[in-house]
């Protein structure tokens, strides 16, 4: 039987490396939080290197020690905000909406039903606008590509899990492949988000929901529940 003295001991070098790693992660997070604070206060265009460094209580050198450039810092910060918002929706808001829908107390509308609870990308309009702007301004295409790819892949995987929940609740047909459903849904909703950033919106009448009812109805377990147009706009699809 091994005694405590036989176990490998952590050297002072190991402890120092762990401490430096933890310190580096904390510094990086402070910079990300500061960047979001500056964006909220001054807008995207006002998010300057000096302002972020000052908000974080650090020098501008700290930014360039952790990020290749200011573009990367802003892109990573906004992507992190999107992740947190999507996680909250998928873990809290969507299951609650599914419970209401399956019990018959949810909003009887295509927009208030499957579009919201699974047939959506997880982006709000403001979030999409911010991310599109920062990615468009990113001078390094590699930075933009990596941030966007990682974010969308994570959100896609989360949406597939949510779609599986929607199928178990009996909202969406369970004989259809969840991944394929999400692929279709995100093509629809992400396309709409991008159009919204250009100010293109559906007509303010029943025609939009009527089209959605015809397009999405066959995917639902009980489409008749969601064929009532004009259900309001409390939950944006």
TASULSUL-V414834 format. One line per field, one symbol per residue. ss: DSSP state (@ for helix, = for strand, . for the rest). burial: 1 if it has 24 or more other ideal C-beta (glycine too) atoms within 12 Angstrom, else 0. A space follows every 50 residues. Layout:
# TASULSUL-V414834
ss->???
burial->???
This chain:
# TASULSUL-V414834
ss->...@@@.....@@@@@@@@@@@@@@@@@@@@@@@@@@@@@@@.@@@..@@ @@@@@@...@@@@@@@...@@@@@@@@@@@@@@@@@@@@@@@@@@@@@@@ @@...........@@@@.......@@@@@@@@@@@@@...@@@@@@@@@@ @@@@@@@@@@@@@@@@@@...=.....@@@@@@@@@@@@@@@@@@@@... ......@@@@@@@@@@@@@=..@@@@...........
burial->00000000000000000000000000110111111101100001001010 11101101000110011001111111111111111100110001101101 11000111111111111111111110111111011001000011001100 11011111111111111010111001010011011101110110011000 0000000110011011101110001110101000111
